[in-house]
Amino acid sequence: MNVERTVFIRITHYNRLTWPLLLSVWEQSSIDEQFSIRIAEGADELSASAKPGDVVLYSFMTPHLPTVVREIAALQKDIITVAGGPHADADPEGTIRAGFSIAATSAGEDSMLKLAAMLARGDIGIVRGAFDNERFSSHLPFSRRLKTIPPLEMNRGCKNACLYCATGRIPFAHRSLASVKGYFREFTARRATRVGFITSSALEYGDGLSSVEVLLEEAKKANCTHIEYGIFPSELHPKTITDEAIHLLKRFVSNKRLTIGLQTMGDERLAVLGRDHTMQDVARAIACAVREFAVTIDIIVALPGETEADRRIVFTAMRDWHKRYAIRFQMHHFFPLAGSAFENERPAFMSNDEKNELHALTENGIATPWWEEGERTTREYLAFRDANRK
């Protein structure tokens, strides 16, 4: 074997579940033998080890862009930097302008293969990958080089196109049952016992509940002692929740809590954002779910166009629903994701009084404080974006 180039895989806390799949694409085709593959888990380690002519692969989302750009700026010159993941897919030209040598778009199962060919030719620029459902099902997230076993991605894309989210721009596809069985064969061989799943809507896999039942039965056959389904990263869409669905989940899952995606409140605001459900749908879903599970609801604050009156409705309902159903709320802050309809919008930032109210909700066990880090990240990104647009 003539190894011509060292390729560094830059692993971070936010992409560690991505690399087992991406590396497996090269390993499955023996492409990895063309390179010397090294894992880099820290920026200092990478800066000290990467030399001119080496390649560094990154995968990241838009909130991580400022940090990653600072990191590649600190590397030696003539190192080939490759960006993949949701941000590069949504804005490849902007990613190149930000300093990357190569931006990889679309599904990693295809773009990783095309990237290898590009590196062999010595080219730089944009890798224009394509999505193929058969290829999606044929690759599993297991790498010889990594011990991490990610949750199994059951669906890719989303049926909806909510304005704050970029997932709806990706074709909606399902993993085949044959692929699921292959995953659990390797899962068992590695003596794993805890399994999770990735899907934009947990009860909309395949043909619906019948397919979900087969999936969870396969997990049971694999002797999984802890099956997580219906919580992050496999939350539930309100319109899919029925008594039958709740009974099915109760039979199989280990989690005692379910997560329902709501994001905002009020039928008018839901419609504006592109949500395809009403508050009545949510009320019905909660009534079903709380019979067997504790419930968590996702809410996004500071969405574009959101007013103080809108947030008053949200905060009041949070207190009411917590009192009636012991519901907890995961509070996220709006971020202008590349590829979303809101990518160029600015948040409707909260006042100090509203922030104090959220702090009180947190102290009372009603809400998480996640929105605080989200606001900091959003402000940092907006400052970075504004500075680079001048």
C-alpha positions as CSV (number, residue, x, y, z in Angstrom):
1,M,0.0,0.0,0.0
2,N,1.3,3.4,-0.9
3,V,-0.1,5.9,1.5
4,E,0.3,9.3,-0.1
5,R,-1.5,11.6,2.4
6,T,-2.5,11.8,6.0
7,V,-6.2,12.5,6.6
8,F,-7.2,13.8,10.0
9,I,-10.8,13.2,11.3
10,R,-11.6,16.1,13.6
11,I,-13.9,14.8,16.3
12,T,-15.8,17.1,18.6
13,H,-18.6,16.7,21.1
14,Y,-21.1,17.8,18.5
15,N,-20.1,15.5,15.7
16,R,-18.9,12.3,17.4
17,L,-22.0,10.4,16.3
18,T,-21.4,11.4,12.7
19,W,-18.0,9.9,12.1
20,P,-18.7,6.2,12.6
21,L,-21.0,6.3,9.5
22,L,-18.8,8.5,7.4
23,L,-15.7,6.5,8.1
24,S,-17.6,3.3,7.4
25,V,-18.2,4.5,3.8
26,W,-14.5,4.6,3.1
27,E,-13.8,1.4,5.1
28,Q,-16.5,-0.5,3.3
29,S,-14.9,0.4,-0.1
30,S,-11.3,0.0,1.2
31,I,-10.8,3.7,0.3
32,D,-9.3,4.3,3.8
33,E,-6.3,2.2,2.8
34,Q,-5.3,5.0,0.4
35,F,-4.7,7.3,3.3
36,S,-3.1,7.4,6.7
37,I,-6.2,8.0,8.9
38,R,-5.7,9.8,12.2
39,I,-8.2,10.9,14.8
40,A,-7.9,14.4,16.2
41,E,-10.0,15.2,19.3
42,G,-8.5,18.6,20.1
43,A,-7.5,21.7,18.3
44,D,-4.1,21.9,19.9
45,E,-3.4,18.3,18.9
46,L,-4.4,19.0,15.4
47,S,-2.4,22.2,15.1
48,A,0.7,20.4,16.3
49,S,0.3,17.3,14.1
50,A,-1.1,18.4,10.7
51,K,1.5,19.4,8.1
52,P,1.3,21.0,4.7
53,G,-0.4,18.6,2.2
54,D,-2.4,16.9,5.0
55,V,-6.2,16.8,4.9
56,V,-8.5,17.7,7.8
57,L,-12.1,16.7,7.7
58,Y,-14.7,18.6,9.6
59,S,-18.5,18.1,10.1
60,F,-20.5,20.8,11.7
61,M,-23.8,22.8,11.9
62,T,-24.2,26.5,11.4
63,P,-23.9,27.4,15.2
64,H,-20.4,25.9,15.1
65,L,-19.1,27.9,12.1
66,P,-17.3,30.7,14.0
67,T,-15.4,28.3,16.2
68,V,-14.4,26.0,13.3
69,V,-13.3,29.0,11.1
70,R,-11.1,30.2,14.0
71,E,-9.6,26.7,14.2
72,I,-8.7,26.3,10.6
73,A,-7.2,29.8,10.5
74,A,-4.7,28.7,13.2
75,L,-3.5,25.7,11.1
76,Q,-0.4,25.8,8.9
77,K,-0.8,27.0,5.4
78,D,-1.3,24.5,2.6
79,I,-3.3,22.1,4.7
80,I,-6.4,21.0,2.9
81,T,-9.5,21.6,5.0
82,V,-12.8,19.9,4.2
83,A,-16.2,20.9,5.5
84,G,-19.2,18.6,5.6
85,G,-22.4,18.4,7.5
86,P,-25.6,20.5,7.5
87,H,-23.9,23.9,7.1
88,A,-21.7,23.0,4.2
89,D,-24.6,21.3,2.5
90,A,-26.8,24.3,2.8
91,D,-24.2,27.0,1.9
92,P,-21.2,25.4,0.1
93,E,-20.1,28.6,-1.6
94,G,-20.2,30.5,1.7
95,T,-18.2,27.7,3.4
96,I,-15.5,28.0,0.8
97,R,-15.4,31.8,1.3
98,A,-15.1,31.2,5.0
99,G,-11.7,29.6,4.4
100,F,-12.3,25.9,3.6
101,S,-10.6,24.2,0.7
102,I,-13.5,21.8,0.0
103,A,-17.2,21.9,0.9
104,A,-19.1,18.6,0.7
105,T,-22.8,18.7,0.0
106,S,-25.7,16.3,0.4
107,A,-25.6,12.8,1.8
108,G,-22.3,11.7,3.3
109,E,-22.8,8.2,1.8
110,D,-22.2,9.7,-1.6
111,S,-20.1,12.8,-0.9
112,M,-17.5,10.8,1.0
113,L,-16.9,8.6,-2.1
114,K,-16.7,11.7,-4.3
115,L,-14.4,13.4,-1.8
116,A,-11.9,10.5,-2.0
117,A,-11.8,10.8,-5.8
118,M,-11.3,14.6,-5.6
119,L,-8.4,14.2,-3.1
120,A,-6.8,11.6,-5.4
121,R,-6.9,14.1,-8.3
122,G,-5.6,17.0,-6.1
123,D,-8.7,19.1,-6.8
124,I,-10.4,21.6,-4.4
125,G,-13.8,23.2,-4.5
126,I,-17.3,21.8,-3.9
127,V,-18.1,18.1,-3.7
128,R,-21.7,17.8,-5.0
129,G,-23.0,14.7,-3.5
130,A,-26.5,13.2,-4.1
131,F,-29.0,11.3,-2.0
132,D,-29.9,7.7,-2.9
133,N,-32.3,5.8,-0.6
134,E,-30.6,2.4,-1.4
135,R,-27.2,3.8,-0.5
136,F,-28.7,5.3,2.7
137,S,-29.9,1.8,3.7
138,S,-26.7,0.1,2.7
139,H,-24.4,2.0,5.0
140,L,-24.4,1.5,8.8
141,P,-22.8,3.6,11.5
142,F,-20.0,1.2,12.5
143,S,-16.3,2.0,12.1
144,R,-13.3,-0.2,12.7
145,R,-11.5,2.9,14.1
146,L,-14.2,4.1,16.5
147,K,-15.9,2.4,19.4
148,T,-18.8,4.8,19.4
149,I,-22.1,3.3,18.3
150,P,-24.5,6.1,17.3
151,P,-28.3,5.9,17.3
152,L,-29.6,4.4,14.2
153,E,-31.0,6.9,11.7
154,M,-34.4,5.6,10.7
155,N,-35.6,8.6,8.6
156,R,-33.7,11.2,6.8
157,G,-35.3,14.6,6.0
158,C,-38.7,15.6,7.1
159,K,-42.2,15.8,5.6
160,N,-42.6,19.3,6.9
161,A,-40.9,22.6,6.0
162,C,-41.0,24.6,9.2
163,L,-39.4,28.0,8.6
164,Y,-36.8,27.8,11.4
165,C,-35.5,24.4,10.3
166,A,-33.4,23.2,7.4
167,T,-34.3,19.5,7.6
168,G,-37.3,19.8,5.4
169,R,-35.0,20.6,2.4
170,I,-33.7,17.1,2.5
171,P,-35.7,14.3,0.7
172,F,-37.8,12.3,3.2
173,A,-36.6,8.7,3.2
174,H,-36.9,5.5,5.3
175,R,-34.2,3.0,6.2
176,S,-35.1,-0.5,4.9
177,L,-36.0,-3.3,7.3
178,A,-33.1,-5.4,5.9
179,S,-30.7,-2.5,7.0
180,V,-32.3,-2.4,10.4
181,K,-31.6,-6.2,10.9
182,G,-28.0,-5.7,9.7
183,Y,-27.5,-2.9,12.2
184,F,-28.7,-5.2,15.1
185,R,-26.4,-8.0,13.9
186,E,-23.4,-5.8,14.3
187,F,-24.9,-4.2,17.4
188,T,-25.1,-7.6,19.0
189,A,-21.6,-8.6,17.8
190,R,-20.2,-5.6,19.6
191,R,-22.1,-6.6,22.8
192,A,-23.9,-3.3,23.0
193,T,-27.1,-3.2,25.1
194,R,-28.4,0.4,24.9
195,V,-29.9,1.6,21.6
196,G,-31.4,4.9,20.4
197,F,-32.8,6.1,17.1
198,I,-32.7,9.3,14.9
199,T,-35.9,10.4,13.2
200,S,-37.7,13.6,12.6
201,S,-41.0,11.9,13.6
202,A,-40.7,8.7,15.6
203,L,-44.1,7.3,14.7
204,E,-43.8,8.0,11.0
205,Y,-41.2,5.3,10.2
206,G,-42.1,3.2,7.2
207,D,-45.8,2.4,7.1
208,G,-46.4,3.8,10.5
209,L,-47.2,1.9,13.7
210,S,-46.8,-1.5,12.1
211,S,-43.2,-0.6,10.9
212,V,-42.4,0.9,14.3
213,E,-43.5,-2.3,16.0
214,V,-41.2,-4.4,13.8
215,L,-38.3,-2.0,14.5
216,L,-38.8,-2.2,18.3
217,E,-39.2,-6.0,18.1
218,E,-35.9,-6.2,16.3
219,A,-34.3,-4.2,19.1
220,K,-35.8,-6.6,21.7
221,K,-34.5,-9.6,19.8
222,A,-31.0,-8.1,19.9
223,N,-31.2,-8.2,23.7
224,C,-31.3,-4.5,24.1
225,T,-31.8,-3.8,27.8
226,H,-32.4,-0.1,27.2
227,I,-34.5,1.0,24.2
228,E,-34.9,4.8,23.8
229,Y,-37.6,5.9,21.4
230,G,-39.9,8.9,21.5
231,I,-37.2,11.2,23.1
232,F,-34.3,13.0,21.6
233,P,-33.2,12.4,18.9
234,S,-36.5,10.6,18.0
235,E,-39.2,13.0,19.2
236,L,-42.9,12.8,18.5
237,H,-45.1,14.9,16.2
238,P,-48.3,15.8,17.9
239,K,-50.6,14.6,15.2
240,T,-49.1,11.1,15.3
241,I,-49.8,10.5,19.0
242,T,-52.8,8.1,19.6
243,D,-53.8,5.7,22.3
244,E,-52.6,2.8,20.1
245,A,-49.2,4.5,19.6
246,I,-48.8,5.1,23.3
247,H,-49.6,1.5,24.1
248,L,-47.1,0.3,21.6
249,L,-44.3,2.5,23.0
250,K,-45.2,1.3,26.5
251,R,-44.6,-2.3,25.5
252,F,-41.1,-1.7,24.3
253,V,-39.3,1.5,25.3
254,S,-37.2,2.0,28.5
255,N,-37.6,5.8,28.7
256,K,-40.3,6.9,31.1
257,R,-40.7,10.2,29.4
258,L,-41.7,11.2,25.9
259,T,-40.8,14.4,24.0
260,I,-43.3,16.2,21.9
261,G,-42.3,18.8,19.4
262,L,-44.4,21.9,19.7
263,Q,-42.0,24.9,19.3
264,T,-44.5,27.7,19.9
265,M,-48.1,28.2,20.9
266,G,-51.3,29.6,19.3
267,D,-52.8,28.4,16.1
268,E,-51.8,31.6,14.2
269,R,-48.2,31.3,15.2
270,L,-48.1,27.6,14.4
271,A,-49.4,28.3,10.9
272,V,-47.0,31.1,10.3
273,L,-44.1,28.8,11.1
274,G,-45.3,26.1,8.9
275,R,-46.3,23.6,11.6
276,D,-49.0,21.3,10.3
277,H,-50.9,20.9,13.6
278,T,-53.1,22.9,15.9
279,M,-53.2,23.5,19.6
280,Q,-56.1,21.1,19.7
281,D,-53.9,18.4,18.2
282,V,-51.4,19.1,20.9
283,A,-54.0,19.0,23.7
284,R,-55.2,15.6,22.4
285,A,-51.6,14.3,22.1
286,I,-50.8,15.3,25.7
287,A,-54.0,13.7,27.0
288,C,-53.0,10.4,25.4
289,A,-49.3,10.5,26.4
290,V,-49.7,11.4,30.1
291,R,-51.8,8.2,30.7
292,E,-48.6,6.1,30.4
293,F,-45.6,8.5,30.3
294,A,-44.2,11.8,31.7
295,V,-44.1,14.4,29.0
296,T,-41.5,16.9,27.9
297,I,-42.4,19.6,25.3
298,D,-39.9,21.4,23.0
299,I,-40.3,25.2,22.8
300,I,-38.3,27.8,20.8
301,V,-38.2,31.3,22.1
302,A,-37.1,34.5,20.2
303,L,-38.5,33.3,16.8
304,P,-38.6,36.0,14.2
305,G,-41.9,37.9,14.4
306,E,-42.6,36.7,17.9
307,T,-44.0,39.4,20.2
308,E,-44.2,40.0,23.9
309,A,-47.9,39.0,23.7
310,D,-46.9,35.7,22.0
311,R,-44.4,34.9,24.7
312,R,-47.0,35.8,27.4
313,I,-49.2,33.1,25.9
314,V,-46.4,30.6,26.0
315,F,-45.3,31.3,29.6
316,T,-48.8,31.2,30.9
317,A,-49.6,27.9,29.2
318,M,-46.3,26.4,30.5
319,R,-47.4,27.1,34.1
320,D,-50.9,25.8,33.4
321,W,-49.7,22.6,31.7
322,H,-47.1,21.9,34.4
323,K,-49.7,22.3,37.1
324,R,-52.2,20.0,35.3
325,Y,-49.9,17.4,33.8
326,A,-46.5,17.9,35.4
327,I,-45.1,18.7,31.9
328,R,-41.6,20.0,31.6
329,F,-40.4,22.2,28.8
330,Q,-37.1,22.1,27.0
331,M,-36.4,25.7,26.1
332,H,-34.4,26.5,22.9
333,H,-33.4,29.8,21.5
334,F,-34.0,30.6,17.8
335,F,-30.9,30.3,15.6
336,P,-30.9,31.3,11.9
337,L,-29.8,28.0,10.4
338,A,-28.3,28.0,6.9
339,G,-30.7,26.4,4.5
340,S,-33.8,27.3,6.5
341,A,-36.3,29.9,5.4
342,F,-35.2,32.0,8.4
343,E,-31.5,31.8,7.6
344,N,-31.3,35.6,7.1
345,E,-33.7,36.6,9.9
346,R,-32.8,38.0,13.2
347,P,-34.2,36.7,16.5
348,A,-36.9,38.6,18.4
349,F,-34.7,38.8,21.5
350,M,-36.3,38.7,24.9
351,S,-36.4,41.5,27.3
352,N,-34.7,41.2,30.7
353,D,-38.1,40.8,32.4
354,E,-38.9,37.9,30.1
355,K,-35.6,36.3,30.8
356,N,-36.2,36.7,34.5
357,E,-39.6,34.9,34.0
358,L,-37.8,32.0,32.3
359,H,-35.3,31.9,35.1
360,A,-38.2,31.6,37.6
361,L,-39.7,28.8,35.5
362,T,-36.4,27.0,35.6
363,E,-36.1,27.4,39.4
364,N,-39.6,25.9,39.7
365,G,-38.6,22.8,37.7
366,I,-40.9,23.8,34.8
367,A,-38.3,24.7,32.1
368,T,-34.7,24.0,31.2
369,P,-32.2,26.8,31.0
370,W,-30.9,25.7,27.5
371,W,-32.1,28.9,25.9
372,E,-29.3,30.8,27.6
373,E,-26.5,29.0,25.8
374,G,-28.6,29.2,22.7
375,E,-28.8,33.0,23.0
376,R,-25.1,33.3,23.5
377,T,-24.3,31.1,20.5
378,T,-26.8,33.1,18.3
379,R,-25.3,36.5,19.3
380,E,-21.8,35.2,18.6
381,Y,-22.9,33.9,15.2
382,L,-24.7,37.1,14.2
383,A,-21.6,39.1,15.1
384,F,-19.4,36.8,13.0
385,R,-21.9,36.9,10.1
386,D,-22.2,40.7,10.2
387,A,-18.4,41.1,10.3
388,N,-17.8,38.8,7.4
389,R,-20.5,40.5,5.2
390,K,-18.8,43.9,5.4
